[in-house]
Amino acid sequence: GPQSMRWVHAHPTWTYWALPWLGDLQHERMLAATGRRTSTMVWDLEATRDQNISVLDLVRKGEKAKIKRHVEMSGFMWEDEDMMNVNLWRNKVTKAWCKFDLEPNLFILQRSLTKNMYFDPKWYPDGMPLLFLSMHNTKNFDPADLVLKTLELCKDGAEDLNCPPPQKEYLMPICKMGVADERKMRLQIDDYASQVCCCLEPRWSHPVFWSGKWYTSLAEVPKRAHNGGQERPCVIP
């Protein structure tokens, strides 16, 4: 079927309401792994929307609430991320979390973020809200560890914080973590905390960034960007 939402990372969160969807997904993949063309019965989850019923009411109908699905091994089944996305589209899902699984370097770039981060012309013309709640792609140990240590160092604030004015959006040299010059500064600067904690500003007090604006709480983020535009299709926790 047609793509119902933008491609999302395989960093899923779910409750028991999603178990019918997840169960069907895994069963289909196991059948496909046999290499045979076959079919299986899956929950007709679109009926929850078409008939305005809950997943629980659907499941209570038992086999009557299932439809046949053709199964054979396909290219999208080799990766969990691919298969999850295709299955979301098949069920016409339109909502996903806003971007909460951020690259580590996004935590230390001060205010020098591109206004329309993760922009695309169809789904997110104003960019996607960034929620500074967690990070992924931390398999490169040294830079990830340095970001975590900086978060720990600065969590309670730093005395005599010496940051450039908010209108100065250039990146301080000390925020370019991992490069040779920054390593030297780390060893030489006496008031290290008062400078390196600037790299996190203003994330402690404003944990959300969207379309060039920082927000003080998740609840403050509007449905549309502050300058108008298309309603965001992603969900804020």
N, C-alpha and C positions, 0 to 999 in steps of 0.2 A: 504494500500500500504506500501512499505518499508519506513523506517525512512530516511528522506532526510537531516537531520541536527541534531545537538545535542539538547537535551532538554533545553528549555530556561525558565527563570522566567516569570511570568505573570506581567511584568512591561512594557506593550506595549506603543509605541509611533506610531502615524500614521498620514497620511495626507488624503485628500479626495480621493486619488487614492485607498485607502484600503477600502472604504465604501462598494463596492460590496462584498468583502470578509467578512467584519464584518456583513453586513446585512444578508447574507446567513447563517452565523454561528448562529446568534441570532434567525433567523426564524426556523432553524433546531432544535435548542434547545427548542423553544416554542412548536413546533409540537411534539417533543419527550415527553415533559412533560404531554401530554394528555394520555400517556400510550398505544396509539394505534400504530400499524404498518401502516405506510403510505409512501408517497413519496412526493417530492417537486422538483421544477425546480430551479437549481442554475446556476450562471454564469460559463461558461467554461473558467476559467482563464488560463488554460494551453494553450489555443489558442493564448494568447498574446505572448507566447514564440514560439509556433510551427509555427504560421503564421506571426510572427514578426510585430504585431500590438499593438497599445497602449490600455490601459484599456478604454479610452474614445471611441476609434473606436469600441471596443467590445460592449460596452453598447449601442452605436448607432444602433447596429444591432437588438436590442430588443430581443424578445423571441427566435429568430433564433440562438442567441448566448448562449442559455441555454441548460443544459443537465439534465436528470432526476437523482435524488439521493434517494435511499432508506433510510427511516428514522424510527428508533425505539430506545428506551431508551437503552443506553449502559453505561458500567462502566466509560468510559472516559468523560462522560457528567456531572458528579457530581461536578467537579471543573472547574473553568474558565481556570486555567493554563493547565489542562489536555486537555481540548477541543481545546484550541488555538494551542497547540503543535500538536495534531493529525491532525487538519485542515491544519496546515502549511505543514505537511508531505504529506497529500492528494494532496496538490497543488504543491508538489515537490519544495518547497521553500528551498533555500540553504544558505541564508544570514541572519544574525542577528547582532545587535549591539555587539561590544566588551563589556567587563564587566564594565559598568558604575554605576551600582547599588550596591555599596560595603557595606560590613559589617562595622559598625562604628569602630571596633578595628583595621581595616586595615589602618586607617588614623594615628594611633599613634604608630605604630610598628617600627619607624625609618627605618633602612635599613634591618631589620631582616625578610624579606619576603622570602618565599620559592621560589627558582629560577623559577620553572615551576608551578606557581599557577594555580589551576583549570585544571591541566593536565588530559588528558585521551589519550589512545594510538591511537584512531581512528581519532577523530576530532581535537584535540589540543595536539599533542605530545610534543610541546614546551611550553605548558601552554597557557593561554589566557591573552591578554593585559588587564591590570587594568587601568581604567581611573578614576582618582580621581576628579570626578565631582559631585557625589551625593552619598547618602547612603540610605540603607533600613534596615529593621529589627530594627527600633528605638523605638519599643513599650516598652522596658525596660527603663523607663524614666531617672533614675539617671545616668547610664553610658552614655546614648545618650546625655543627657544635658551636662555632663562634657566634652565630645568630642566637642560639639558645642561651649561651652565656651572657650575651648582651641583654637579652630579655630578663634574665635573672638579676643582673646587675642593676638594671634600671626600673625594676617593677615597683619600687617604693619611691621613685624619683631620685634625682641627684642634686646635691647642693651646688649652688652657684652655676646652674645650667647656663652654658654660654653658647646659645644658638643664634644663627643669623635671623634677621627679621622674616616674618612669614612671606612677605612679598618677594624675598630672595629665594628662588626655587632651584638654585644651582645645588649640586651635590657636594657636600663637604668631603675633602680627601679621606678623612678618617672613616667615612661610610663605605668606601670602596673596599670592603673587607676581603682579605685574602691576597690582594696584590702586594708587590714588594714594598712600595712606599708606605702602605697602611701598616704592614708588619713592623717597619722601623718606627713609625709613630707610636704604635702600641707599646713599644719597649721604652720610648724616650719621654713620653708625655706624663708629667706628674699628676695633672688633673684630668686623667683619662676619662673618668665617668662623666665629668661635666661637659665633655665634648661628644663622646660616643653616644650618650643617651639622646643627643639631638637627632641621631639617625632614625630613631623610632618616632619622633614627633610628627604629627600629633596623635599617634595611634592609641595611646593610653586613654586620652580623654575623648577622642573621636575615632571609634573603631570601625567606621564604615566610610568608604570613599565611592562616590558615584558621580560621573559626568562633571568632574572638576570641583565637587563640593564634598566636604567632610561632615559627617553627622555624629552627634554625641551619643546616640543609642540606636539599636536596631529598630525600635518602635518609631523613631523619627523619620526613617527612610520613606519617602512618598511612593505612590504607585507610578508616578511619572517623574521624569527628571525635573530639576528645579526650573529649567527653562522651557518646560512644556515638552511636547513630543509624544512618542508612542508609549503606551503603558507597558511596563516591564513584565515579561512572562515568567520571570523567576520568583521564587518564594523566599521571604525573609523568615528565619526561625522565630 
